[in-house]
Amino acid sequence: MTNPIQSPGTESPCHYRRALEVVSSKWTVLVFYELEHGTKRYSDLKKRVEGVTQKMLTQTLRQLERDGLVTRHVYPTVPPSVEYALTSLGKTLIEPMRMLHRWTDDHYESVLLARAAYDKENDMT
């Protein structure tokens, strides 16, 4: 049996875990929601993804580009204009993300109630 704990920098042999590594960042999900409706300029993404810093948005977009989920196009203007769009591979994640969003809409109140009950039962208030 192999050790399920991976050392930093190694990739998990579990496909499901690898998939979660790709989409588990809250910024990734929020960027996807914005790009689902079409190509966006970097400055538009920065405005629309509430709370994201320039550094985190840049890191998120670079990782998505590296993973083949987003394309980046730089226009030779002064200053340069940069646009991002979902690739065909990236578009395959839209429906699973919508399903997760629907689940959250339908069940998150139950999660909050369960947390409150647990905290009360375990004196965590």
Residue frames as qw, qx, qy, qz and C-alpha x, y, z in Angstrom:
[[0.000, 0.890, 0.457, 0.000, 0.00, 0.00, 0.00],
 [0.423, 0.413, -0.027, 0.806, 1.32, 3.44, -0.89],
 [0.222, -0.388, -0.445, 0.776, 1.47, 6.37, 1.48],
 [0.167, 0.789, 0.555, 0.203, -1.55, 8.65, 0.88],
 [0.202, -0.917, -0.018, 0.345, 0.36, 11.66, 2.20],
 [0.705, 0.550, 0.086, 0.439, 2.37, 13.29, -0.55],
 [0.491, -0.415, -0.047, 0.764, 5.46, 15.37, 0.06],
 [0.199, 0.825, 0.087, -0.521, 5.27, 18.98, -1.15],
 [0.150, 0.629, -0.527, -0.551, 5.79, 19.37, -4.87],
 [0.123, -0.034, 0.960, 0.250, 4.69, 15.87, -5.84],
 [0.532, -0.027, -0.315, -0.786, 1.54, 15.18, -7.79],
 [0.625, -0.077, 0.623, -0.464, -1.13, 12.98, -6.34],
 [0.036, -0.048, 0.928, 0.367, -1.77, 9.65, -8.05],
 [0.226, 0.525, 0.770, -0.283, -5.48, 10.12, -7.36],
 [0.184, 0.390, 0.515, 0.740, -7.24, 11.64, -10.39],
 [0.250, -0.823, -0.486, -0.155, -9.98, 13.15, -8.26],
 [0.498, -0.685, -0.084, 0.525, -7.45, 14.89, -6.04],
 [0.404, -0.054, 0.373, 0.833, -5.66, 16.22, -9.11],
 [0.022, 0.627, 0.564, 0.537, -8.94, 17.57, -10.47],
 [0.380, -0.851, -0.342, 0.123, -9.58, 19.35, -7.18],
 [0.528, -0.405, 0.105, 0.739, -6.12, 20.88, -7.32],
 [0.263, 0.293, 0.478, 0.786, -7.09, 22.47, -10.63],
 [0.190, -0.594, -0.425, -0.656, -10.37, 24.05, -9.53],
 [0.524, -0.534, -0.604, 0.275, -10.29, 24.30, -5.74],
 [0.254, -0.113, -0.171, 0.945, -9.21, 27.93, -5.45],
 [0.172, 0.725, 0.542, -0.389, -12.06, 30.33, -4.78],
 [0.081, 0.653, -0.249, -0.710, -10.44, 32.72, -7.23],
 [0.085, -0.068, 0.867, 0.486, -10.47, 30.06, -9.96],
 [0.129, 0.545, 0.827, -0.048, -14.21, 29.55, -9.52],
 [0.090, 0.800, 0.259, -0.534, -14.92, 33.29, -9.56],
 [0.008, -0.489, 0.532, 0.691, -12.75, 33.83, -12.65],
 [0.125, 0.164, 0.925, 0.320, -14.59, 30.97, -14.36],
 [0.157, 0.694, 0.643, -0.283, -17.95, 32.55, -13.58],
 [0.096, 0.764, -0.082, -0.632, -16.77, 35.74, -15.28],
 [0.001, 0.396, -0.719, -0.571, -15.20, 34.05, -18.31],
 [0.373, 0.319, 0.870, -0.040, -18.24, 31.80, -18.80],
 [0.353, 0.802, 0.382, -0.295, -19.91, 34.75, -20.53],
 [0.636, 0.731, 0.058, 0.241, -17.06, 35.42, -22.92],
 [0.644, 0.246, -0.169, 0.704, -13.66, 37.02, -23.31],
 [0.329, -0.927, -0.176, 0.050, -12.69, 39.57, -20.68],
 [0.361, 0.711, -0.342, 0.497, -9.89, 42.07, -20.37],
 [0.537, -0.058, -0.625, 0.563, -7.64, 41.75, -17.32],
 [0.047, -0.132, 0.275, -0.951, -8.87, 45.09, -16.00],
 [0.637, -0.245, -0.267, -0.680, -12.51, 43.95, -16.30],
 [0.764, -0.179, -0.614, 0.092, -11.76, 40.73, -14.41],
 [0.346, 0.055, -0.512, 0.784, -10.00, 42.73, -11.70],
 [0.311, -0.186, 0.086, -0.928, -13.08, 44.93, -11.28],
 [0.737, -0.161, -0.332, -0.567, -15.61, 42.09, -11.37],
 [0.758, -0.134, -0.606, 0.200, -13.87, 39.51, -9.15],
 [0.354, -0.834, 0.048, -0.421, -14.58, 41.19, -5.85],
 [0.702, -0.666, 0.249, -0.035, -11.78, 41.10, -3.29],
 [0.913, 0.126, 0.103, 0.375, -9.07, 39.62, -5.48],
 [0.279, -0.781, 0.258, 0.496, -5.69, 41.28, -5.38],
 [0.516, 0.729, -0.357, -0.272, -3.73, 41.95, -8.54],
 [0.051, -0.498, 0.865, -0.016, -1.16, 39.35, -7.44],
 [0.519, 0.068, 0.815, -0.249, -3.77, 36.63, -6.81],
 [0.684, 0.607, 0.178, -0.362, -5.61, 37.33, -10.06],
 [0.360, 0.714, -0.567, -0.198, -2.36, 37.16, -12.01],
 [0.196, -0.325, 0.920, -0.100, -1.34, 33.90, -10.30],
 [0.632, 0.277, 0.634, -0.349, -4.78, 32.38, -10.87],
 [0.645, 0.687, -0.050, -0.331, -4.85, 33.32, -14.55],
 [0.185, 0.640, -0.737, -0.117, -1.31, 32.00, -15.08],
 [0.368, -0.137, 0.903, -0.175, -2.20, 28.67, -13.47],
 [0.675, 0.467, 0.446, -0.357, -5.38, 28.39, -15.54],
 [0.506, 0.739, -0.349, -0.277, -3.38, 29.16, -18.68],
 [0.042, -0.497, 0.867, -0.007, -0.75, 26.58, -17.70],
 [0.481, 0.084, 0.834, -0.257, -3.51, 23.98, -17.14],
 [0.056, 0.113, 0.767, 0.629, -4.92, 24.67, -20.61],
 [0.034, 0.623, 0.751, -0.215, -8.20, 26.09, -19.28],
 [0.091, 0.915, 0.167, -0.356, -7.71, 29.73, -20.29],
 [0.647, 0.392, 0.199, 0.623, -6.08, 31.49, -23.22],
 [0.250, -0.760, -0.068, 0.596, -4.28, 34.81, -22.94],
 [0.550, 0.579, 0.326, 0.506, -4.05, 37.28, -25.80],
 [0.322, -0.609, -0.050, 0.723, -1.87, 40.39, -25.61],
 [0.444, 0.816, 0.306, 0.206, -2.65, 43.27, -27.96],
 [0.593, 0.015, -0.008, 0.805, 0.26, 45.54, -28.98],
 [0.059, -0.878, -0.249, -0.404, -1.20, 48.76, -27.60],
 [0.353, 0.184, -0.453, 0.798, 0.22, 51.31, -25.17],
 [0.334, -0.436, 0.823, -0.147, -0.29, 50.20, -22.48],
 [0.220, 0.063, -0.922, -0.312, -0.73, 46.59, -23.63],
 [0.728, -0.114, 0.089, -0.670, -4.27, 45.20, -23.54],
 [0.057, 0.178, -0.981, 0.042, -4.61, 41.63, -22.32],
 [0.737, -0.075, -0.078, -0.667, -7.69, 39.47, -22.80],
 [0.184, -0.179, 0.952, -0.168, -8.56, 36.09, -21.34],
 [0.743, 0.058, -0.228, -0.627, -11.02, 33.46, -22.54],
 [0.762, -0.189, 0.593, -0.177, -11.92, 29.91, -21.64],
 [0.126, 0.327, -0.838, -0.418, -10.47, 27.23, -23.91],
 [0.723, -0.078, -0.495, -0.476, -12.61, 24.35, -25.12],
 [0.548, -0.071, -0.764, 0.333, -11.16, 22.34, -22.22],
 [0.001, 0.004, 0.460, -0.888, -12.05, 25.12, -19.79],
 [0.537, -0.079, -0.186, -0.819, -15.61, 25.21, -21.11],
 [0.640, -0.124, -0.748, -0.125, -16.02, 21.55, -20.11],
 [0.305, -0.132, -0.699, 0.634, -15.83, 22.67, -16.46],
 [0.267, -0.217, -0.020, -0.939, -18.73, 25.13, -16.69],
 [0.704, -0.310, -0.435, -0.469, -21.50, 22.57, -16.10],
 [0.674, -0.226, -0.612, 0.347, -19.80, 20.85, -13.13],
 [0.189, 0.014, -0.340, 0.921, -19.25, 24.27, -11.57],
 [0.447, -0.266, -0.209, -0.828, -22.91, 25.17, -12.19],
 [0.735, -0.302, -0.593, -0.127, -23.92, 21.92, -10.48],
 [0.503, -0.150, -0.536, 0.661, -21.80, 22.80, -7.45],
 [0.088, -0.137, 0.080, -0.983, -23.33, 26.28, -7.41],
 [0.618, -0.311, -0.399, -0.601, -26.85, 24.78, -7.49],
 [0.694, -0.258, -0.635, 0.220, -25.95, 22.36, -4.70],
 [0.285, -0.034, -0.396, 0.872, -24.69, 25.28, -2.63],
 [0.332, -0.219, -0.118, -0.910, -27.88, 27.26, -3.27],
 [0.723, -0.277, -0.489, -0.402, -30.02, 24.24, -2.32],
 [0.833, -0.292, -0.446, 0.148, -28.09, 22.97, 0.70],
 [0.376, 0.383, -0.403, 0.741, -25.84, 25.58, 2.26],
 [0.478, -0.533, 0.129, -0.686, -28.46, 26.59, 4.82],
 [0.946, -0.252, -0.170, -0.110, -28.49, 22.96, 6.00],
 [0.709, 0.230, -0.368, 0.556, -24.70, 23.05, 6.31],
 [0.013, -0.508, 0.290, -0.811, -24.92, 26.17, 8.47],
 [0.742, -0.443, 0.011, -0.504, -27.58, 24.56, 10.68],
 [0.945, -0.058, -0.280, 0.159, -25.47, 21.41, 11.06],
 [0.468, 0.377, -0.378, 0.704, -22.45, 23.51, 12.05],
 [0.321, -0.528, 0.209, -0.758, -24.46, 25.42, 14.63],
 [0.897, -0.323, -0.097, -0.286, -25.85, 22.18, 16.10],
 [0.846, 0.124, -0.342, 0.388, -22.37, 20.62, 16.22],
 [0.227, 0.469, -0.344, 0.781, -20.87, 23.71, 17.85],
 [0.564, -0.505, 0.115, -0.643, -23.66, 23.79, 20.44],
 [0.963, -0.188, -0.169, -0.090, -23.29, 20.09, 21.20],
 [0.823, 0.074, -0.222, 0.518, -19.52, 20.39, 21.51],
 [0.369, -0.837, -0.163, 0.371, -19.46, 23.69, 23.43],
 [0.564, 0.090, 0.277, 0.773, -17.75, 25.53, 20.58],
 [0.076, 0.867, 0.396, 0.294, -19.87, 28.68, 20.84]]
